[in-house]
Amino acid sequence: MNLAGAAMLCLPQSKIVGRKFSYFVQGDSLPDFRSHVSEACNGNSARAAEIRIVREDSSFFYAELHSRAVKNSSNDRPLCQTAVIDISERIRAADLKCAQDKIQAAYGELESFSYSLSHDLRAPVRQITSFAELLKKRLKDYPDATAQQHVSSIISAGMRMGDLIDDILEFSRLGLRQLQLKKVGFHKLARDVMDELLKETQGRDIKWNIGNLPDVYGDKAMLRQVLVNLISNALKFTAGRNQALVEIGHHEVGSEHVFFISDNGAGFDMKYSDRLFGVFQRLHTQSEFEGTGIGLANVRRIISRHGGRTWAEASVGKGATFYFSLPLNPAPPDPGAGEQAI
């Protein structure tokens, strides 16, 4: 074996002399290797063989073998001369392409699922709700309180089903949409979300404390959705307080921006915290606080796609704090994204 072959095996030539090449061929590749060498030594035109070669340290690489018979001066039995080409990169590229094809196929199935939700499920839900509302109008002339209550329950359930469909669609789209990374003025974004939500909480006594929030790289629309979900939750779960306290802050930890949104609301039992960010997972009943159980799952999906983490701390009746992190030095933004905060 020449120096190039020894380099492939990460061994000096002195440790290779006297060893059969088959020593480095193991497992499923061994039958193909033997068949390839046998064809070449018998004078046949041996097809190229792709095998896995294992080094002594258990690392391996993929090789393409090209062999031919050569005359042996010492006896009549021919020798086999083999050229070994490292094709590991080609194999990895093929595996990557296969994985990408599977991902694209999964995305296609998810898009079909979203289409079914949007069209096949929405129509019957709308019909149920519409006919129930017509029936409720007809019942106005009949003093049957029980019947009216039943119809109201049907309408309420239909509207809730519609909300669930909308939230499931949003959850699925978050996994399909490509991130548009730009420099985002996070402080302004939080202020804008706060001002928008204040319109829905007129008449409430809410004390806000917003710290100095840095600019970050991320998808502005998705990060806005994170803030909408978390701040909305803070407002929802402080509804029973005479004065709601909502704090939005930030600090740097290692290689991460860590943001938090805390409130003095209902809180939750930490022993159920592992359920918080799951789809349809709720720690409060619908009668206590409305919701579909998708919002925090959307938050986790968005932050995960940005390379960050999500977690929470709370105690029952004493409020909650939700945290999420973003990398200090994320992947470069899309070309042409610019450096100006938006």
N, C-alpha and C positions, 0 to 999 in steps of 0.2 A: 504494500500500500504506500502511495506517495505522501508527500508532506500535506497536500490539500486534504486527503482523506483522513490523515492523522488529526488535522486541525478540526475537521468535522466531528470527530469522536472525542476531541479534547484530551488526547493522549499523545505522548511522545512515540515516535516510530519504534523505539526499542521495546515498548510494552505491547506492540501490535504484532511484531514478527512472531511467526509460529502459530498464531491464532487463526482459526477459520472465521471467515466473514459472518457465517451463520450464527456465531457467538453473540453478535450484536443485533440479531433479528429474532424477535420473540413474538409469542402470541399468535394472533390471527394472520400476521404477515408471513409466518414461516412457510406454510404450504405454497403460497404464491412465489416466494423466493426460490424454493427448491424446484418448483415446476419451471420457472424462468431459467435457472442455471442449467437444468437438465436439457431443455430445448436447445440452448446455445451450445452446450458441449456435444450434443449429438449432430451438430452441423446444421440444425434447422435455423430458420430466421426467427429468433426469439422476439416476441412482442415486448415492448417496454413494460416494466413492472413498477407499481407504486407500493412501497412498503414503509413500515415504521421501524426506524433504527433506534435502539435504546443504548444509551451510554452507561458507563459503569456507575455514575452517580444517579442513575434512574431518570435523568432528563432524556428527552428524545427529540427526534426531528423526522420529517417525512422526506423520503428520497425517491427519485425515479432512476431505475436501473436500465442501462443499455449494455447488453453483453454479446460477445461473439467468441467463437472458438479460435484458438491459435495453436500452431504446431508446437509439440513438446519435443525438444531435442533429446531428452533422455529415454523416452519410450513412445509407443504409438498412441497412447491415450492423450487426446488434446486437452489443453488448458483452457480455462474460461477467463477472458479478459472483460472486466466490467467497469463502465463509467458510472459514477454515482453523482447525481445532481440533486442538490438540496432544493426541494419544492415546498418547504414549510409555509412560505409566504403565500404561495398559490393556494395551498390547502386552506389556510386561514381565511383568505379572501373568499374562497368558495363557501366555507362554513358561514362567514359573515353574510354573504349574499343570501344563503339559504335562510338564515335567521331573519334577515330583513324581509324576505318574501313571506315568511310566516307571520311577521308583525303586520305587514300590509294586508294579508288575508284576514287577520284578526280585526284590523281596523275596518275592513270592508264589512265583516259580519256585524261589528258594533254599529256601523252606520245604518245597516239594514234594520238592526234592532231599534235604533233611534227612529227610523222612518216608521216602523210599525207602531211604536209608542205614539208618535206624533199624529198618525192618521187612523190606524186601526183601533186604537184605544180611546182617542179623544172623541170620536163620533158617537159611540154608544154612551159615554159619560155625559156628553152634551145633551143627548136625547133624554136620558133619565132625568137630568136636572130640569130640562125645559118642560117635560110633561108633568113632573112633580110640581113645578111652579104654576102651571095651568090648573092642575088639580087643586092646589092651595087656594087659588082665586075662586074656584067653584065652591069650595068648602066655606067661604066667607058667609054664605047665606044659610049654612047649616050649623046649629049650635052643638057641634061634636068636637069638644076640646081634644079628646084623645086622638081622633083622626087627624086633626090639624097638627098635633104634636108629631105624629108619625110622619106626615108629609114633610114637616120642617126638618126632621131628622134625615130623611132621604135627600133633601136639597143640601143640607150641611155635609153629608157624607159624599155627595157627588162633587161638591166644590172642593172638598179635601182631596178627593181622588184626582181632580184636575191639577191641584197644587203638587201632588206627588209626581204626576206625570211630568210636569214642568221641571221639577227639581231633578228627577232622574235623567231627563234630557240634558240638563245643564251639567250634571255630573259626568255623563258620557262624553259630551263635547269637550270638556276640559282635558280629557285624555287624548283627544284627536287634534286639537288646535296647536299649531306651531307657535312656540314662544317668540314674541317680538321684543327682544332685549334692547332697552334704552336706559338712559340715565333718568331716573324718576325723582322728583322733589318730594320726598316722603312726607315732610312736614305739611306742605301745601295740600297734598293728597288727603291726609288725615283731616285737615281743616275743612276741605270741600265736602268730604263724606259727613263730617259732624254737622255742618250747616244744612246739608240735605235732610238728614235724619231729624234735625230739630223741628222741621216743619210738621213732622208726624207726632211730635211730643209736646205740642203747645199746651200750656197750662200746667205742666209739670215743673217741679223745682229740681233742676239738675245742675250740679256743680262739676265743671269740667277742669281737668288739669292735664294739659298737653305739654310734654317736655320738648326739648330741642331735638327734633328728629332729623337724621342725616339724609343725604341723597343716596340712592341705591341703584344698582343695575337690575332691571327686571322688566317683566311685561306689565305695563301700567294698568291695563284693563283688568288683568287677573289679580294684581296686588290690590287694586281698588275693591274687587269682590271680597278679598280677604278682610279688608277693613270694614266693609259694609256688614259682612256676616258677624264679625266679632263685636263691633260696636252695637249693632242691632241686638245681639244677645245680651250685652251689658244693660241696654235700656229695657229690654223685655224682663229680665230677671230682677231688676230694681223697681219694677212697677209698684210694689207694695211698700216702698220706703217713702217717708215724708219728704226726704231730700235724697236724691240719687247722687252717688259719687262715682265718677268715671275718670280713670286716669290712663293716659297713653304715654308710654315712656320707652326708653332705649338705653342700652349700654353695649359696649364691645366686650366679647369674651373670646380670647384666642383669635381664631381666624374668622369669627362670625360677628355679624350684627345680631343682637338679640332684642326684639321688640316685645312689649307686653301691654295688655289691656286689662285693667283690673276694675272691679266694681264692688259695691257693698250690698249686693243682692242676696238671692236665696242660697247661692252656693250649691255644693253637692258633696256627697260622701266620697272621699278619695279611694275607697276600696272598689269603687266602680269606675275609676278614671280610665281604665283600659278600654271601656266601651265608648268613650266620649266621641272619638273621631271615626267611628264606624258608621256605615250606611244604615239608616233607620234606627240608630241606637239613641234612645232618649232616657234621661235619668229623672224626668218629671212627667206626670200624666198630662194628657191633652187638656183636661179640665183645669189643671193648674197653670200651664203655660202652653200656648199654641205652638205648633211647629211640625215639620215633617221628618226631622232627623237626618237631613241631608247637608245642612249648612256647614257643620264642622268637618264632615267628610270632604266637602269641596275645599275647605281651607287646607286640610292636610294634603290633598292631591296637588293643589296649586303650589304650596310651599315645597313639597317633595320634588316637583318638576323644576323648581328653582335651585335645588340642591340644599334645601334647608330642613329644619326639624320643627315639630309642633308638640307641645305638652301643656299641662295645666296644673294648677294648685288651687285648693279650695277647702272650705269647711262649711258644714251645714249651717245656714242662717247667718253666715259671716262673710259672704261674698266669694268671688272667684277671680283668679288671675290666669289669663291665657297668654302663652308665650309662643313666639315663632322666630326662627332664625333665618338669616340670609347670608351667603358667603360674602366676606369682605372683598375678595378678589375672584369674582365669578368668571366664567368663560367670556371671551371678548364678545361685545355686542354685534348684532348683524351689521354687515357693511352698509355704510351710509346712514347709520342710526344717529350719528352726531354726538357731541359731547355736552350739549346744552340741556339743563334740567327742564323737564316738561311738566 
